[in-house]
Amino acid sequence: MSLLQRIQIKYIEDGDEIRKYFAAFHLLDDFPAAVIVDDFADFFSDRSCQQRYGIARARDLAMVRALALCHNAIGHANAKLGTLGYCNLLLSDVHQGDTPRLLFIYQRWVNSIYTIRGDGNGSYILQNLGSSETGSKKARKAKYSIALQYLVLEETST
């Protein structure tokens, strides 16, 4: 089976569909090597979360519940796979400013958090904000540039 034939794409509309997918994750015959959720926070609108939960921080609550379910489902898959493989969860979120919005939520449920930002000179800075698994809170940075369609590591720092 070719690589492209192994890729499955599921289109979801909102946080409810994320919860439904991961609630049934344990029923899959074969666990994927990776589950990627692009723009995770965008699946949780303030309005729909407020209608559902009726509390001030309804969006945060909805995201925490979904992340807990994702975390549990991926953990179950990895326990079942044992030494045969590993299932990873990759979430992306777009933010403006110095730190990701809702960072306090992600730090609890996501193993590693990275930010990518442009430096204005054609380079990008990838920063590891620490790992919840190792307890490391020391940020590490790597500066990359895209030159002639290649990703080039310019420098690393702590």
Phi and psi in degrees as GROMACS dihedral restraints (atoms count N, CA, C in turn):
[ dihedral_restraints ]
;  ai    aj    ak    al  type     phi  dphi    fc
    3     4     5     6     1   -74.6    20    10
    4     5     6     7     1   163.6    20    10
    6     7     8     9     1   -58.4    20    10
    7     8     9    10     1   -45.3    20    10
    9    10    11    12     1   -65.7    20    10
   10    11    12    13     1   -29.9    20    10
   12    13    14    15     1   -72.8    20    10
   13    14    15    16     1   -20.4    20    10
   15    16    17    18     1   -84.7    20    10
   16    17    18    19     1   -12.5    20    10
   18    19    20    21     1   -84.3    20    10
   19    20    21    22     1   127.9    20    10
   21    22    23    24     1  -118.4    20    10
   22    23    24    25     1   134.8    20    10
   24    25    26    27     1  -116.9    20    10
   25    26    27    28     1   129.7    20    10
   27    28    29    30     1  -117.1    20    10
   28    29    30    31     1   126.2    20    10
   30    31    32    33     1   -96.7    20    10
   31    32    33    34     1   125.7    20    10
   33    34    35    36     1  -121.4    20    10
   34    35    36    37     1   155.2    20    10
   36    37    38    39     1  -103.7    20    10
   37    38    39    40     1   -32.3    20    10
   39    40    41    42     1  -156.0    20    10
   40    41    42    43     1  -178.8    20    10
   42    43    44    45     1   -62.0    20    10
   43    44    45    46     1   -30.9    20    10
   45    46    47    48     1   -61.7    20    10
   46    47    48    49     1   -40.0    20    10
   48    49    50    51     1   -70.3    20    10
   49    50    51    52     1   -32.7    20    10
   51    52    53    54     1   -62.9    20    10
   52    53    54    55     1   -46.3    20    10
   54    55    56    57     1   -62.0    20    10
   55    56    57    58     1   -42.3    20    10
   57    58    59    60     1   -62.9    20    10
   58    59    60    61     1   -42.6    20    10
   60    61    62    63     1   -61.4    20    10
   61    62    63    64     1   -49.3    20    10
   63    64    65    66     1   -75.4    20    10
   64    65    66    67     1   -24.3    20    10
   66    67    68    69     1   -67.1    20    10
   67    68    69    70     1   -29.5    20    10
   69    70    71    72     1  -101.0    20    10
   70    71    72    73     1     6.5    20    10
   72    73    74    75     1   -58.4    20    10
   73    74    75    76     1   -37.8    20    10
   75    76    77    78     1   -66.6    20    10
   76    77    78    79     1   -14.8    20    10
   78    79    80    81     1   -85.7    20    10
   79    80    81    82     1    -8.0    20    10
   81    82    83    84     1   -63.8    20    10
   82    83    84    85     1   141.3    20    10
   84    85    86    87     1   -69.8    20    10
   85    86    87    88     1   -43.5    20    10
   87    88    89    90     1  -126.6    20    10
   88    89    90    91     1   129.5    20    10
   90    91    92    93     1   -83.2    20    10
   91    92    93    94     1   141.1    20    10
   93    94    95    96     1   -72.0    20    10
   94    95    96    97     1   158.7    20    10
   96    97    98    99     1   -72.1    20    10
   97    98    99   100     1   -28.0    20    10
   99   100   101   102     1  -152.7    20    10
  100   101   102   103     1   145.9    20    10
  102   103   104   105     1  -120.9    20    10
  103   104   105   106     1   124.6    20    10
  105   106   107   108     1  -115.0    20    10
  106   107   108   109     1   126.1    20    10
  108   109   110   111     1  -118.3    20    10
  109   110   111   112     1   111.0    20    10
  111   112   113   114     1   -87.1    20    10
  112   113   114   115     1   137.9    20    10
  114   115   116   117     1    53.3    20    10
  115   116   117   118     1    54.0    20    10
  117   118   119   120     1   -49.6    20    10
  118   119   120   121     1   -50.7    20    10
  120   121   122   123     1   -64.0    20    10
  121   122   123   124     1   -25.2    20    10
  123   124   125   126     1   -68.6    20    10
  124   125   126   127     1   -15.6    20    10
  126   127   128   129     1   -77.9    20    10
  127   128   129   130     1    -5.5    20    10
  129   130   131   132     1  -121.0    20    10
  130   131   132   133     1    93.0    20    10
  132   133   134   135     1   -80.5    20    10
  133   134   135   136     1   144.8    20    10
  135   136   137   138     1   -57.2    20    10
  136   137   138   139     1   -43.1    20    10
  138   139   140   141     1   -63.8    20    10
  139   140   141   142     1   -50.5    20    10
  141   142   143   144     1   -67.6    20    10
  142   143   144   145     1   -36.3    20    10
  144   145   146   147     1   -67.7    20    10
  145   146   147   148     1   -39.1    20    10
  147   148   149   150     1   -63.8    20    10
  148   149   150   151     1   -41.1    20    10
  150   151   152   153     1   -65.1    20    10
  151   152   153   154     1   -38.1    20    10
  153   154   155   156     1   -72.7    20    10
  154   155   156   157     1   -46.0    20    10
  156   157   158   159     1  -103.7    20    10
  157   158   159   160     1   -26.5    20    10
  159   160   161   162     1    65.6    20    10
  160   161   162   163     1    28.4    20    10
  162   163   164   165     1  -125.0    20    10
  163   164   165   166     1   167.5    20    10
  165   166   167   168     1   -61.7    20    10
  166   167   168   169     1   -42.8    20    10
  168   169   170   171     1  -108.4    20    10
  169   170   171   172     1    48.0    20    10
  171   172   173   174     1   -62.1    20    10
  172   173   174   175     1   -38.7    20    10
  174   175   176   177     1   -63.5    20    10
  175   176   177   178     1   -44.2    20    10
  177   178   179   180     1   -59.9    20    10
  178   179   180   181     1   -43.2    20    10
  180   181   182   183     1   -62.7    20    10
  181   182   183   184     1   -44.5    20    10
  183   184   185   186     1   -62.6    20    10
  184   185   186   187     1   -41.2    20    10
  186   187   188   189     1   -66.7    20    10
  187   188   189   190     1   -41.8    20    10
  189   190   191   192     1   -62.8    20    10
  190   191   192   193     1   -42.9    20    10
  192   193   194   195     1   -63.0    20    10
  193   194   195   196     1   -42.3    20    10
  195   196   197   198     1   -66.9    20    10
  196   197   198   199     1   -42.7    20    10
  198   199   200   201     1   -64.1    20    10
  199   200   201   202     1   -38.7    20    10
  201   202   203   204     1   -63.2    20    10
  202   203   204   205     1   -40.7    20    10
  204   205   206   207     1   -66.9    20    10
  205   206   207   208     1   -42.9    20    10
  207   208   209   210     1   -59.2    20    10
  208   209   210   211     1   -48.2    20    10
  210   211   212   213     1   -59.2    20    10
  211   212   213   214     1   -45.3    20    10
  213   214   215   216     1   -65.4    20    10
  214   215   216   217     1   -43.3    20    10
  216   217   218   219     1   -65.1    20    10
  217   218   219   220     1   -43.1    20    10
  219   220   221   222     1   -67.4    20    10
  220   221   222   223     1   -39.9    20    10
  222   223   224   225     1   -61.4    20    10
  223   224   225   226     1   -41.2    20    10
  225   226   227   228     1   -63.1    20    10
  226   227   228   229     1   -44.8    20    10
  228   229   230   231     1   -60.2    20    10
  229   230   231   232     1   -44.3    20    10
  231   232   233   234     1   -67.4    20    10
  232   233   234   235     1   -34.5    20    10
  234   235   236   237     1   -66.5    20    10
  235   236   237   238     1   -39.5    20    10
  237   238   239   240     1   -69.9    20    10
  238   239   240   241     1   -38.6    20    10
  240   241   242   243     1   -70.1    20    10
  241   242   243   244     1   -34.1    20    10
  243   244   245   246     1    58.2    20    10
  244   245   246   247     1  -126.1    20    10
  246   247   248   249     1   -86.5    20    10
  247   248   249   250     1    -1.3    20    10
  249   250   251   252     1   -77.6    20    10
  250   251   252   253     1   -18.3    20    10
  252   253   254   255     1   172.0    20    10
  253   254   255   256     1  -169.2    20    10
  255   256   257   258     1  -148.4    20    10
  256   257   258   259     1   141.5    20    10
  258   259   260   261     1  -111.3    20    10
  259   260   261   262     1   127.1    20    10
  261   262   263   264     1  -112.8    20    10
  262   263   264   265     1   151.5    20    10
  264   265   266   267     1  -117.5    20    10
  265   266   267   268     1   126.2    20    10
  267   268   269   270     1  -121.7    20    10
  268   269   270   271     1   120.4    20    10
  270   271   272   273     1  -113.4    20    10
  271   272   273   274     1   140.4    20    10
  273   274   275   276     1  -120.3    20    10
  274   275   276   277     1   152.5    20    10
  276   277   278   279     1  -149.1    20    10
  277   278   279   280     1   140.6    20    10
  279   280   281   282     1  -100.0    20    10
  280   281   282   283     1   137.6    20    10
  282   283   284   285     1  -144.5    20    10
  283   284   285   286     1   162.2    20    10
  285   286   287   288     1  -116.7    20    10
  286   287   288   289     1   139.8    20    10
  288   289   290   291     1   109.8    20    10
  289   290   291   292     1  -165.8    20    10
  291   292   293   294     1   -80.7    20    10
  292   293   294   295     1   -35.1    20    10
  294   295   296   297     1  -127.7    20    10
  295   296   297   298     1   151.4    20    10
  297   298   299   300     1   -61.3    20    10
  298   299   300   301     1   141.1    20    10
  300   301   302   303     1   -64.0    20    10
  301   302   303   304     1   147.7    20    10
  303   304   305   306     1    61.9    20    10
  304   305   306   307     1    27.0    20    10
  306   307   308   309     1   -57.3    20    10
  307   308   309   310     1   -37.8    20    10
  309   310   311   312     1   -61.1    20    10
  310   311   312   313     1   -30.9    20    10
  312   313   314   315     1   -76.1    20    10
  313   314   315   316     1   -47.7    20    10
  315   316   317   318     1   -60.7    20    10
  316   317   318   319     1   -38.0    20    10
  318   319   320   321     1   -61.0    20    10
  319   320   321   322     1   -27.1    20    10
  321   322   323   324     1   -77.9    20    10
  322   323   324   325     1   -35.0    20    10
  324   325   326   327     1  -112.3    20    10
  325   326   327   328     1   -10.5    20    10
  327   328   329   330     1  -113.3    20    10
  328   329   330   331     1   133.1    20    10
  330   331   332   333     1   -65.8    20    10
  331   332   333   334     1   -45.1    20    10
  333   334   335   336     1  -135.3    20    10
  334   335   336   337     1   137.2    20    10
  336   337   338   339     1  -121.6    20    10
  337   338   339   340     1   129.8    20    10
  339   340   341   342     1  -125.8    20    10
  340   341   342   343     1   145.7    20    10
  342   343   344   345     1  -117.9    20    10
  343   344   345   346     1   147.0    20    10
  345   346   347   348     1  -126.6    20    10
  346   347   348   349     1   127.1    20    10
  348   349   350   351     1  -143.5    20    10
  349   350   351   352     1   149.6    20    10
  351   352   353   354     1   -79.1    20    10
  352   353   354   355     1   149.8    20    10
  354   355   356   357     1  -101.5    20    10
  355   356   357   358     1     2.4    20    10
  357   358   359   360     1    89.6    20    10
  358   359   360   361     1    -9.9    20    10
  360   361   362   363     1  -114.4    20    10
  361   362   363   364     1    22.4    20    10
  363   364   365   366     1    87.0    20    10
  364   365   366   367     1     2.7    20    10
  366   367   368   369     1  -108.7    20    10
  367   368   369   370     1   162.9    20    10
  369   370   371   372     1  -128.4    20    10
  370   371   372   373     1   142.3    20    10
  372   373   374   375     1  -110.0    20    10
  373   374   375   376     1   120.1    20    10
  375   376   377   378     1   -98.9    20    10
  376   377   378   379     1   121.7    20    10
  378   379   380   381     1  -121.5    20    10
  379   380   381   382     1   128.9    20    10
  381   382   383   384     1   -90.1    20    10
  382   383   384   385     1   118.0    20    10
  384   385   386   387     1   -87.1    20    10
  385   386   387   388     1    11.7    20    10
  387   388   389   390     1   108.4    20    10
  388   389   390   391     1   171.9    20    10
  390   391   392   393     1  -126.9    20    10
  391   392   393   394     1   133.4    20    10
  393   394   395   396     1   -73.9    20    10
  394   395   396   397     1   -21.5    20    10
  396   397   398   399     1   -72.6    20    10
  397   398   399   400     1   -45.6    20    10
  399   400   401   402     1   -92.2    20    10
  400   401   402   403     1   -12.5    20    10
  402   403   404   405     1    78.8    20    10
  403   404   405   406     1     5.3    20    10
  405   406   407   408     1   -72.3    20    10
  406   407   408   409     1   124.3    20    10
  408   409   410   411     1  -111.8    20    10
  409   410   411   412     1     5.7    20    10
  411   412   413   414     1   -80.7    20    10
  412   413   414   415     1   119.6    20    10
  414   415   416   417     1   -78.2    20    10
  415   416   417   418     1   135.7    20    10
  417   418   419   420     1  -118.8    20    10
  418   419   420   421     1   146.5    20    10
  420   421   422   423     1  -127.2    20    10
  421   422   423   424     1   148.0    20    10
  423   424   425   426     1  -135.3    20    10
  424   425   426   427     1   134.5    20    10
  426   427   428   429     1  -105.6    20    10
  427   428   429   430     1   126.0    20    10
  429   430   431   432     1  -120.7    20    10
  430   431   432   433     1   153.4    20    10
  432   433   434   435     1  -132.9    20    10
  433   434   435   436     1   153.4    20    10
  435   436   437   438     1  -105.5    20    10
  436   437   438   439     1   106.0    20    10
  438   439   440   441     1  -123.2    20    10
  439   440   441   442     1   126.0    20    10
  441   442   443   444     1    53.4    20    10
  442   443   444   445     1    40.7    20    10
  444   445   446   447     1    66.4    20    10
  445   446   447   448     1    18.3    20    10
  447   448   449   450     1  -115.9    20    10
  448   449   450   451     1   145.4    20    10
  450   451   452   453     1   -89.2    20    10
  451   452   453   454     1   119.8    20    10
  453   454   455   456     1  -117.2    20    10
  454   455   456   457     1   127.3    20    10
  456   457   458   459     1   -78.5    20    10
  457   458   459   460     1   119.4    20    10
  459   460   461   462     1   -90.8    20    10
  460   461   462   463     1   -43.2    20    10
  462   463   464   465     1  -165.0    20    10
  463   464   465   466     1   161.5    20    10
  465   466   467   468     1  -129.3    20    10
  466   467   468   469     1   151.7    20    10
  468   469   470   471     1  -155.1    20    10
  469   470   471   472     1   164.8    20    10
